[in-house]
Amino acid sequence: MTARPISETVASLMPRAKTELAELVAFRSVADPAQFPRSECEAAAGWVADALRAEDFQDVALLDTPDGTQSVYGFLPGPAGAPTVLLYAHYDVQPPLDESAWLSPPFELTERDGRWFGRGAADCKGGFIMHLLALRALKANGGVPVSVKVIAEGSEEQGTGGLERYAEAHPDLLAADTIVIGDTGNFRVGLPTVTATLRGMTMLRVQLDTLEGNLHSGQFGGAAPDALAAMIQLLASLRAEDGTTTVDGLATDAAWEGLQYPEGEFRADAKVLDGVGLIGTGAVADRIWARPAVTVIGIDCPPVVGATPSLQASARAQISLRVPPGQDAADATKLLTAHLESHAPWGARVSVEQVGQGQPFRADVTSPAYTSMAEAMRLAYPGEEMQASGMGGSIPLCNTLAALYPQAEILLIGLSEPEAQIHAVNESVSPEELERLSVTEALFLRNYAESKKG
């Protein structure tokens, strides 16, 4: 098989892909109505639905999921007897954070230094465009050889589980022989990579109460228990001096076997400041792919500007715990909750609320579909072989799909390589990666269809 006709078609479609990605990025589709109006997500969902209809998808529907968001579904029938492949992406995005820190507007696709910048360009609106490019290339070169289902989720970044619960209630909807999750990324630009593992996660909010109301720090400070100081001490208990996560009863010594992440490359990718050390012990791959990691992602406390000399009566924080394969997210939630309840100083009253949870995931990279993917990557990336890496992030839907369809093979690819800076300011996508991965997906679908004919 040659990649040339598919590659040439995808290359010719790239200007259209840029225009479409710009249209999709323009929607401020953060699935949190406290930050952005729900109409932005609804408009983005409508755009995705229209794009599927334009590609002759049938049964296109906006699915009202239990968390109050919409996911978009469509079905493209293939030849009689052909296998069915489910293609996944999500159109919701992370908040832009500090918009003034962006070098160009976050919701305006901007080309700079050979990359396209904008919130969602890589994670994961670009993933949806990748699916469209692959299907268009196949249509132009003999037709799509499989039946295709597309699902574009509307609340993946919030971790509220709406699509998981909808799928469980409608188990036939997303049934497929193979599932391609377009929401991960290559280990490095130009190195074709499938993601073998995902860490799960649990998200908790903890509140400490120590006083009936705020007090003057001069009149009462030194004896009255300050809730903010108590919170600082409690959060510090979640890490050892070297930065290793320390949740009572949670194992933190697993090792990663496979592709390694050199420390120098990691420091450059993470943009660690000169002189600042990494945290934890063991290889970098151990720390980010095989072990749990706790992060304090938010604290409610008075801002510096306008602060008064007061002792705080209450303090609240939101904590994310990434859970590696081999550990159960529900068990980790119980351990983290117990740790928070037992380590609060001075008898502070503790309340813990769970706001999100997803199980870790491990793919079987020896399955037949991966053979088809390896050959596709070999052709789309001449001179390179498919690599398998871990990913520290979470895609809870993977476990739901694996449980619903235990015979389905699940492959994870995508555009979120390190330079993409997903979830940070100045997120971007490499157009070359978009082009090559679109070629990869088209070739994979062709390879996979052929493999099923025997």
KEVEXKE-495155 format. One record per residue (C-alpha): residue in three letters; residue number from 1; y negated, z negated, x negated. Coordinates in pm, whole numbers, plus 50000, padded with zeros to 5 digits. Layout:
<rs>
{"ALA"; NUM; {Y; Z; X}}
...
</rs>
This chain:
<rs>
{"MET"; 1; {50000; 50000; 50000}}
{"THR"; 2; {49648; 50073; 49885}}
{"ALA"; 3; {49339; 49875; 49978}}
{"ARG"; 4; {49100; 50168; 49933}}
{"PRO"; 5; {49054; 50293; 50294}}
{"ILE"; 6; {49011; 49940; 50426}}
{"SER"; 7; {48779; 49846; 50140}}
{"GLU"; 8; {48562; 50153; 50191}}
{"THR"; 9; {48534; 50086; 50563}}
{"VAL"; 10; {48437; 49722; 50514}}
{"ALA"; 11; {48179; 49821; 50253}}
{"SER"; 12; {48023; 50064; 50501}}
{"LEU"; 13; {48007; 49790; 50765}}
{"MET"; 14; {47827; 49533; 50548}}
{"PRO"; 15; {47470; 49625; 50655}}
{"ARG"; 16; {47572; 49574; 51018}}
{"ALA"; 17; {47744; 49249; 50923}}
{"LYS"; 18; {47424; 49121; 50764}}
{"THR"; 19; {47225; 49202; 51077}}
{"GLU"; 20; {47479; 49029; 51299}}
{"LEU"; 21; {47501; 48722; 51078}}
{"ALA"; 22; {47121; 48698; 51084}}
{"GLU"; 23; {47128; 48703; 51464}}
{"LEU"; 24; {47396; 48434; 51475}}
{"VAL"; 25; {47231; 48212; 51212}}
{"ALA"; 26; {46907; 48221; 51414}}
{"PHE"; 27; {47063; 48001; 51682}}
{"ARG"; 28; {46999; 47634; 51600}}
{"SER"; 29; {47349; 47554; 51722}}
{"VAL"; 30; {47386; 47191; 51619}}
{"ALA"; 31; {47619; 47038; 51880}}
{"ASP"; 32; {47419; 46719; 51910}}
{"PRO"; 33; {47174; 46720; 52203}}
{"ALA"; 34; {46988; 46430; 52044}}
{"GLN"; 35; {46877; 46667; 51767}}
{"PHE"; 36; {46867; 47016; 51922}}
{"PRO"; 37; {46871; 47140; 52282}}
{"ARG"; 38; {47213; 47230; 52419}}
{"SER"; 39; {47072; 47572; 52511}}
{"GLU"; 40; {47090; 47672; 52143}}
{"CYS"; 41; {47468; 47623; 52135}}
{"GLU"; 42; {47504; 47794; 52472}}
{"ALA"; 43; {47310; 48093; 52346}}
{"ALA"; 44; {47524; 48114; 52032}}
{"ALA"; 45; {47840; 48093; 52243}}
{"GLY"; 46; {47708; 48377; 52459}}
{"TRP"; 47; {47643; 48588; 52148}}
{"VAL"; 48; {47999; 48533; 52027}}
{"ALA"; 49; {48141; 48620; 52368}}
{"ASP"; 50; {47938; 48941; 52383}}
{"ALA"; 51; {48057; 49036; 52033}}
{"LEU"; 52; {48420; 48997; 52142}}
{"ARG"; 53; {48366; 49203; 52455}}
{"ALA"; 54; {48209; 49478; 52245}}
{"GLU"; 55; {48532; 49488; 52041}}
{"ASP"; 56; {48739; 49540; 52360}}
{"PHE"; 57; {48869; 49185; 52380}}
{"GLN"; 58; {49010; 49087; 52718}}
{"ASP"; 59; {48997; 48756; 52903}}
{"VAL"; 60; {48681; 48658; 52714}}
{"ALA"; 61; {48583; 48313; 52836}}
{"LEU"; 62; {48349; 48026; 52762}}
{"LEU"; 63; {48574; 47721; 52767}}
{"ASP"; 64; {48407; 47401; 52886}}
{"THR"; 65; {48574; 47145; 52662}}
{"PRO"; 66; {48594; 46771; 52743}}
{"ASP"; 67; {48320; 46677; 52496}}
{"GLY"; 68; {48063; 46879; 52691}}
{"THR"; 69; {48053; 47178; 52455}}
{"GLN"; 70; {48179; 47534; 52486}}
{"SER"; 71; {48437; 47718; 52280}}
{"VAL"; 72; {48474; 48096; 52306}}
{"TYR"; 73; {48811; 48264; 52362}}
{"GLY"; 74; {48920; 48627; 52368}}
{"PHE"; 75; {49244; 48827; 52353}}
{"LEU"; 76; {49296; 49172; 52199}}
{"PRO"; 77; {49639; 49313; 52291}}
{"GLY"; 78; {49833; 49489; 52018}}
{"PRO"; 79; {50129; 49726; 52017}}
{"ALA"; 80; {50431; 49635; 52227}}
{"GLY"; 81; {50648; 49381; 52049}}
{"ALA"; 82; {50386; 49303; 51784}}
{"PRO"; 83; {50335; 48942; 51674}}
{"THR"; 84; {50031; 48745; 51786}}
{"VAL"; 85; {49778; 48609; 51537}}
{"LEU"; 86; {49515; 48350; 51626}}
{"LEU"; 87; {49188; 48378; 51432}}
{"TYR"; 88; {48970; 48065; 51425}}
{"ALA"; 89; {48609; 47999; 51334}}
{"HIS"; 90; {48334; 47773; 51468}}
{"TYR"; 91; {47980; 47865; 51563}}
{"ASP"; 92; {47831; 47515; 51564}}
{"VAL"; 93; {47665; 47399; 51242}}
{"GLN"; 94; {47553; 47093; 51057}}
{"PRO"; 95; {47191; 46979; 51104}}
{"PRO"; 96; {46956; 47137; 50850}}
{"LEU"; 97; {46865; 46795; 50703}}
{"ASP"; 98; {46526; 46806; 50530}}
{"GLU"; 99; {46391; 47145; 50635}}
{"SER"; 100; {46110; 47117; 50379}}
{"ALA"; 101; {46374; 47112; 50101}}
{"TRP"; 102; {46500; 47457; 50198}}
{"LEU"; 103; {46359; 47738; 49986}}
{"SER"; 104; {46367; 47959; 50297}}
{"PRO"; 105; {46386; 47867; 50667}}
{"PRO"; 106; {46734; 47728; 50745}}
{"PHE"; 107; {46778; 47934; 51061}}
{"GLU"; 108; {46652; 48260; 50913}}
{"LEU"; 109; {46905; 48453; 50703}}
{"THR"; 110; {46732; 48524; 50374}}
{"GLU"; 111; {46862; 48725; 50078}}
{"ARG"; 112; {46792; 48572; 49739}}
{"ASP"; 113; {46964; 48597; 49400}}
{"GLY"; 114; {47243; 48808; 49545}}
{"ARG"; 115; {47332; 48558; 49820}}
{"TRP"; 116; {47244; 48520; 50189}}
{"PHE"; 117; {47091; 48182; 50270}}
{"GLY"; 118; {47091; 48010; 50608}}
{"ARG"; 119; {47258; 47723; 50793}}
{"GLY"; 120; {47605; 47835; 50896}}
{"ALA"; 121; {47603; 48144; 50672}}
{"ALA"; 122; {47926; 48023; 50512}}
{"ASP"; 123; {48027; 47735; 50741}}
{"CYS"; 124; {48130; 47892; 50965}}
{"LYS"; 125; {47930; 48165; 51138}}
{"GLY"; 126; {48014; 48383; 50841}}
{"GLY"; 127; {48380; 48314; 50918}}
{"PHE"; 128; {48342; 48470; 51262}}
{"ILE"; 129; {48173; 48777; 51110}}
{"MET"; 130; {48464; 48797; 50863}}
{"HIS"; 131; {48707; 48822; 51155}}
{"LEU"; 132; {48498; 49098; 51317}}
{"LEU"; 133; {48482; 49298; 50994}}
{"ALA"; 134; {48859; 49279; 50942}}
{"LEU"; 135; {48932; 49396; 51296}}
{"ARG"; 136; {48677; 49678; 51279}}
{"ALA"; 137; {48825; 49800; 50951}}
{"LEU"; 138; {49173; 49810; 51103}}
{"LYS"; 139; {49048; 49994; 51412}}
{"ALA"; 140; {48895; 50259; 51186}}
{"ASN"; 141; {49219; 50297; 50993}}
{"GLY"; 142; {49496; 50337; 51244}}
{"GLY"; 143; {49439; 50044; 51477}}
{"VAL"; 144; {49499; 49670; 51487}}
{"PRO"; 145; {49876; 49626; 51438}}
{"VAL"; 146; {49905; 49281; 51596}}
{"SER"; 147; {49788; 49110; 51910}}
{"VAL"; 148; {49486; 48897; 51830}}
{"LYS"; 149; {49351; 48582; 51987}}
{"VAL"; 150; {49012; 48456; 51871}}
{"ILE"; 151; {48884; 48105; 51926}}
{"ALA"; 152; {48533; 48009; 51816}}
{"GLU"; 153; {48483; 47634; 51844}}
{"GLY"; 154; {48156; 47478; 51954}}
{"SER"; 155; {48175; 47122; 51819}}
{"GLU"; 156; {48378; 47124; 51497}}
{"GLU"; 157; {48101; 46969; 51289}}
{"GLN"; 158; {48061; 46677; 51528}}
{"GLY"; 159; {48430; 46587; 51518}}
{"THR"; 160; {48431; 46502; 51889}}
{"GLY"; 161; {48768; 46669; 51953}}
{"GLY"; 162; {48677; 46874; 52257}}
{"LEU"; 163; {48877; 47183; 52162}}
{"GLU"; 164; {49178; 46975; 52055}}
{"ARG"; 165; {49194; 46808; 52396}}
{"TYR"; 166; {49139; 47140; 52577}}
{"ALA"; 167; {49422; 47302; 52381}}
{"GLU"; 168; {49654; 47012; 52462}}
{"ALA"; 169; {49574; 47053; 52831}}
{"HIS"; 170; {49625; 47433; 52815}}
{"PRO"; 171; {49911; 47469; 52565}}
{"ASP"; 172; {49978; 47839; 52629}}
{"LEU"; 173; {49622; 47951; 52560}}
{"LEU"; 174; {49625; 47948; 52180}}
{"ALA"; 175; {49998; 48005; 52125}}
{"ALA"; 176; {50055; 48244; 51834}}
{"ASP"; 177; {50308; 48338; 51568}}
{"THR"; 178; {50056; 48281; 51290}}
{"ILE"; 179; {49715; 48115; 51281}}
{"VAL"; 180; {49436; 48201; 51036}}
{"ILE"; 181; {49174; 47928; 51006}}
{"GLY"; 182; {48863; 48092; 50861}}
{"ASP"; 183; {48687; 47768; 50773}}
{"THR"; 184; {48775; 47684; 50412}}
{"GLY"; 185; {48698; 47879; 50096}}
{"ASN"; 186; {48793; 48006; 49755}}
{"PHE"; 187; {48814; 47759; 49470}}
{"ARG"; 188; {48554; 47972; 49295}}
{"VAL"; 189; {48376; 48299; 49369}}
{"GLY"; 190; {48614; 48580; 49288}}
{"LEU"; 191; {48929; 48364; 49276}}
{"PRO"; 192; {49133; 48423; 49594}}
{"THR"; 193; {49247; 48089; 49729}}
{"VAL"; 194; {49435; 47950; 50024}}
{"THR"; 195; {49386; 47587; 50116}}
{"ALA"; 196; {49713; 47394; 50106}}
{"THR"; 197; {49589; 47055; 50223}}
{"LEU"; 198; {49304; 46901; 50418}}
{"ARG"; 199; {49204; 46539; 50419}}
{"GLY"; 200; {49180; 46381; 50760}}
{"MET"; 201; {48896; 46152; 50856}}
{"THR"; 202; {48790; 45856; 51057}}
{"MET"; 203; {48431; 45779; 51152}}
{"LEU"; 204; {48318; 45427; 51238}}
{"ARG"; 205; {47989; 45263; 51328}}
{"VAL"; 206; {47957; 44900; 51232}}
{"GLN"; 207; {47687; 44662; 51350}}
{"LEU"; 208; {47604; 44319; 51210}}
{"ASP"; 209; {47402; 44061; 51404}}
{"THR"; 210; {47278; 43740; 51245}}
{"LEU"; 211; {46961; 43630; 51429}}
{"GLU"; 212; {46822; 43638; 51781}}
{"GLY"; 213; {46525; 43833; 51652}}
{"ASN"; 214; {46343; 43939; 51334}}
{"LEU"; 215; {46175; 43662; 51134}}
{"HIS"; 216; {45889; 43636; 50884}}
{"SER"; 217; {46046; 43669; 50540}}
{"GLY"; 218; {45805; 43422; 50383}}
{"GLN"; 219; {45853; 43153; 50643}}
{"PHE"; 220; {46233; 43184; 50678}}
{"GLY"; 221; {46352; 43390; 50380}}
{"GLY"; 222; {46596; 43219; 50147}}
{"ALA"; 223; {46788; 43036; 50419}}
{"ALA"; 224; {46796; 43254; 50730}}
{"PRO"; 225; {47075; 43518; 50714}}
{"ASP"; 226; {46929; 43867; 50690}}
{"ALA"; 227; {47149; 44123; 50868}}
{"LEU"; 228; {47038; 44408; 50642}}
{"ALA"; 229; {47129; 44209; 50331}}
{"ALA"; 230; {47462; 44125; 50493}}
{"MET"; 231; {47521; 44494; 50561}}
{"ILE"; 232; {47445; 44586; 50201}}
{"GLN"; 233; {47699; 44330; 50082}}
{"LEU"; 234; {47959; 44448; 50334}}
{"LEU"; 235; {47920; 44813; 50239}}
{"ALA"; 236; {47944; 44725; 49870}}
{"SER"; 237; {48288; 44577; 49938}}
{"LEU"; 238; {48417; 44927; 50016}}
{"ARG"; 239; {48399; 45034; 49651}}
{"ALA"; 240; {48514; 44890; 49320}}
{"GLU"; 241; {48275; 44877; 49028}}
{"ASP"; 242; {48392; 45219; 48909}}
{"GLY"; 243; {48333; 45367; 49254}}
{"THR"; 244; {48697; 45377; 49365}}
{"THR"; 245; {48741; 45330; 49739}}
{"THR"; 246; {48867; 44977; 49811}}
{"VAL"; 247; {48976; 44929; 50171}}
{"ASP"; 248; {49221; 44641; 50198}}
{"GLY"; 249; {49575; 44775; 50231}}
{"LEU"; 250; {49484; 45143; 50174}}
{"ALA"; 251; {49664; 45315; 49885}}
{"THR"; 252; {49433; 45489; 49635}}
{"ASP"; 253; {49666; 45599; 49355}}
{"ALA"; 254; {49815; 45933; 49469}}
{"ALA"; 255; {49812; 46230; 49229}}
{"TRP"; 256; {49745; 46597; 49302}}
{"GLU"; 257; {50005; 46847; 49183}}
{"GLY"; 258; {49876; 47200; 49151}}
{"LEU"; 259; {49547; 47372; 49069}}
{"GLN"; 260; {49325; 47133; 48876}}
{"TYR"; 261; {48946; 47096; 48888}}
{"PRO"; 262; {48800; 47057; 48536}}
{"GLU"; 263; {48545; 46776; 48525}}
{"GLY"; 264; {48276; 46994; 48370}}
{"GLU"; 265; {48311; 47253; 48645}}
{"PHE"; 266; {48304; 46983; 48910}}
{"ARG"; 267; {47988; 46827; 48765}}
{"ALA"; 268; {47819; 47167; 48772}}
{"ASP"; 269; {47937; 47247; 49126}}
{"ALA"; 270; {47831; 46905; 49254}}
{"LYS"; 271; {47501; 46924; 49061}}
{"VAL"; 272; {47551; 46577; 48913}}
{"LEU"; 273; {47242; 46472; 48717}}
{"ASP"; 274; {47266; 46446; 48338}}
{"GLY"; 275; {47375; 46100; 48231}}
{"VAL"; 276; {47516; 46005; 48571}}
{"GLY"; 277; {47890; 45941; 48572}}
{"LEU"; 278; {48149; 46048; 48826}}
{"ILE"; 279; {48309; 45777; 49036}}
{"GLY"; 280; {48674; 45680; 49066}}
{"THR"; 281; {48964; 45724; 48827}}
{"GLY"; 282; {49226; 45989; 48761}}
{"ALA"; 283; {49182; 46366; 48762}}
{"VAL"; 284; {48903; 46510; 48975}}
{"ALA"; 285; {49164; 46684; 49192}}
{"ASP"; 286; {49332; 46346; 49252}}
{"ARG"; 287; {49006; 46195; 49368}}
{"ILE"; 288; {48891; 46470; 49605}}
{"TRP"; 289; {49220; 46609; 49741}}
{"ALA"; 290; {49488; 46338; 49715}}
{"ARG"; 291; {49310; 46005; 49766}}
{"PRO"; 292; {49099; 45841; 50037}}
{"ALA"; 293; {48722; 45839; 49995}}
{"VAL"; 294; {48472; 45627; 50183}}
{"THR"; 295; {48111; 45737; 50235}}
{"VAL"; 296; {47824; 45557; 50399}}
{"ILE"; 297; {47660; 45845; 50582}}
{"GLY"; 298; {47383; 45656; 50760}}
{"ILE"; 299; {47212; 45317; 50789}}
{"ASP"; 300; {46973; 45204; 51060}}
{"CYS"; 301; {46703; 45007; 50883}}
{"PRO"; 302; {46323; 45003; 50864}}
{"PRO"; 303; {46175; 45292; 50664}}
{"VAL"; 304; {45971; 45208; 50356}}
{"VAL"; 305; {45654; 45347; 50510}}
{"GLY"; 306; {45541; 45096; 50771}}
{"ALA"; 307; {45786; 44824; 50667}}
{"THR"; 308; {45681; 44466; 50742}}
{"PRO"; 309; {45783; 44148; 50553}}
{"SER"; 310; {46060; 44062; 50798}}
{"LEU"; 311; {46419; 43947; 50795}}
{"GLN"; 312; {46628; 44184; 51003}}
{"ALA"; 313; {46824; 44038; 51292}}
{"SER"; 314; {47060; 44337; 51320}}
{"ALA"; 315; {47175; 44624; 51103}}
{"ARG"; 316; {47397; 44923; 51173}}
{"ALA"; 317; {47574; 45177; 50954}}
{"GLN"; 318; {47798; 45480; 51002}}
{"ILE"; 319; {48096; 45511; 50770}}
{"SER"; 320; {48318; 45812; 50704}}
{"LEU"; 321; {48663; 45766; 50551}}
{"ARG"; 322; {48846; 46075; 50431}}
{"VAL"; 323; {49223; 46034; 50463}}
{"PRO"; 324; {49459; 46239; 50239}}
{"PRO"; 325; {49791; 46395; 50342}}
{"GLY"; 326; {50064; 46135; 50342}}
{"GLN"; 327; {49845; 45877; 50512}}
{"ASP"; 328; {49792; 45836; 50884}}
{"ALA"; 329; {49432; 45848; 51008}}
{"ALA"; 330; {49500; 45599; 51288}}
{"ASP"; 331; {49647; 45350; 51042}}
{"ALA"; 332; {49353; 45405; 50808}}
{"THR"; 333; {49116; 45337; 51097}}
{"LYS"; 334; {49286; 45004; 51164}}
{"LEU"; 335; {49270; 44908; 50796}}
{"LEU"; 336; {48903; 45002; 50766}}
{"THR"; 337; {48817; 44814; 51084}}
{"ALA"; 338; {49000; 44504; 50964}}
{"HIS"; 339; {48827; 44528; 50626}}
{"LEU"; 340; {48484; 44543; 50785}}
{"GLU"; 341; {48560; 44253; 51016}}
{"SER"; 342; {48692; 44032; 50736}}
{"HIS"; 343; {48435; 44109; 50466}}
{"ALA"; 344; {48113; 44050; 50658}}
{"PRO"; 345; {47930; 43767; 50478}}
{"TRP"; 346; {47787; 43444; 50620}}
{"GLY"; 347; {47981; 43463; 50945}}
{"ALA"; 348; {47773; 43759; 51063}}
{"ARG"; 349; {47887; 43890; 51401}}
{"VAL"; 350; {48066; 44221; 51357}}
{"SER"; 351; {48120; 44500; 51608}}
{"VAL"; 352; {48297; 44824; 51515}}
{"GLU"; 353; {48297; 45145; 51717}}
{"GLN"; 354; {48511; 45447; 51641}}
{"VAL"; 355; {48322; 45774; 51686}}
{"GLY"; 356; {48562; 46029; 51539}}
{"GLN"; 357; {48908; 46075; 51394}}
{"GLY"; 358; {49130; 46359; 51268}}
{"GLN"; 359; {49465; 46365; 51091}}
{"PRO"; 360; {49518; 46517; 50744}}
{"PHE"; 361; {49701; 46847; 50717}}
{"ARG"; 362; {49946; 47008; 50475}}
{"ALA"; 363; {50039; 47378; 50495}}
{"ASP"; 364; {50371; 47530; 50389}}
{"VAL"; 365; {50253; 47782; 50131}}
{"THR"; 366; {50609; 47907; 50079}}
{"SER"; 367; {50634; 48048; 50434}}
{"PRO"; 368; {50663; 48426; 50496}}
{"ALA"; 369; {50303; 48466; 50615}}
{"TYR"; 370; {50181; 48339; 50279}}
{"THR"; 371; {50378; 48617; 50110}}
{"SER"; 372; {50180; 48866; 50318}}
{"MET"; 373; {49856; 48685; 50232}}
{"ALA"; 374; {49937; 48680; 49859}}
{"GLU"; 375; {49986; 49056; 49857}}
{"ALA"; 376; {49664; 49107; 50053}}
{"MET"; 377; {49468; 48894; 49808}}
{"ARG"; 378; {49623; 49077; 49512}}
{"LEU"; 379; {49490; 49406; 49649}}
{"ALA"; 380; {49150; 49277; 49762}}
{"TYR"; 381; {49091; 49095; 49433}}
{"PRO"; 382; {49229; 49330; 49165}}
{"GLY"; 383; {49365; 49142; 48865}}
{"GLU"; 384; {49383; 48809; 49047}}
{"GLU"; 385; {49670; 48620; 49208}}
{"MET"; 386; {49650; 48393; 49512}}
{"GLN"; 387; {49584; 48030; 49423}}
{"ALA"; 388; {49645; 47720; 49636}}
{"SER"; 389; {49402; 47429; 49630}}
{"GLY"; 390; {49322; 47124; 49836}}
{"MET"; 391; {49010; 47063; 50038}}
{"GLY"; 392; {48847; 46728; 50082}}
{"GLY"; 393; {48707; 46811; 50424}}
{"SER"; 394; {48874; 46787; 50763}}
{"ILE"; 395; {48966; 47035; 51036}}
{"PRO"; 396; {49133; 46816; 51301}}
{"LEU"; 397; {49232; 47117; 51511}}
{"CYS"; 398; {49490; 47215; 51247}}
{"ASN"; 399; {49713; 46921; 51335}}
{"THR"; 400; {49675; 46983; 51707}}
{"LEU"; 401; {49784; 47344; 51661}}
{"ALA"; 402; {50072; 47244; 51434}}
{"ALA"; 403; {50196; 46997; 51695}}
{"LEU"; 404; {50158; 47242; 51985}}
{"TYR"; 405; {50313; 47536; 51801}}
{"PRO"; 406; {50554; 47397; 51539}}
{"GLN"; 407; {50698; 47744; 51464}}
{"ALA"; 408; {50357; 47897; 51389}}
{"GLU"; 409; {50246; 47945; 51032}}
{"ILE"; 410; {49894; 47821; 50959}}
{"LEU"; 411; {49686; 47977; 50681}}
{"LEU"; 412; {49343; 47854; 50571}}
{"ILE"; 413; {49090; 48085; 50406}}
{"GLY"; 414; {48714; 48120; 50423}}
{"LEU"; 415; {48371; 48157; 50266}}
{"SER"; 416; {48287; 47799; 50164}}
{"GLU"; 417; {48326; 47822; 49786}}
{"PRO"; 418; {48129; 47566; 49576}}
{"GLU"; 419; {47812; 47776; 49539}}
{"ALA"; 420; {47783; 47790; 49919}}
{"GLN"; 421; {47659; 47428; 49932}}
{"ILE"; 422; {47785; 47378; 50285}}
{"HIS"; 423; {47650; 47071; 50469}}
{"ALA"; 424; {47361; 47059; 50218}}
{"VAL"; 425; {47019; 47221; 50209}}
{"ASN"; 426; {47005; 47584; 50100}}
{"GLU"; 427; {47351; 47674; 50229}}
{"SER"; 428; {47442; 48033; 50145}}
{"VAL"; 429; {47721; 48287; 50149}}
{"SER"; 430; {47818; 48542; 49888}}
{"PRO"; 431; {47816; 48885; 50054}}
{"GLU"; 432; {48074; 48998; 49798}}
{"GLU"; 433; {48308; 48720; 49912}}
{"LEU"; 434; {48246; 48809; 50276}}
{"GLU"; 435; {48337; 49169; 50196}}
{"ARG"; 436; {48649; 49090; 49990}}
{"LEU"; 437; {48781; 48829; 50231}}
{"SER"; 438; {48731; 49065; 50523}}
{"VAL"; 439; {48938; 49320; 50333}}
{"THR"; 440; {49193; 49047; 50260}}
{"GLU"; 441; {49225; 48952; 50625}}
{"ALA"; 442; {49264; 49314; 50737}}
{"LEU"; 443; {49533; 49377; 50476}}
{"PHE"; 444; {49706; 49053; 50568}}
{"LEU"; 445; {49725; 49149; 50935}}
{"ARG"; 446; {49874; 49485; 50837}}
{"ASN"; 447; {50121; 49325; 50593}}
{"TYR"; 448; {50220; 49062; 50845}}
{"ALA"; 449; {50285; 49318; 51119}}
{"GLU"; 450; {50507; 49517; 50882}}
{"SER"; 451; {50699; 49205; 50780}}
{"LYS"; 452; {50788; 49139; 51143}}
{"LYS"; 453; {50930; 49485; 51210}}
{"GLY"; 454; {51250; 49421; 51019}}
</rs>
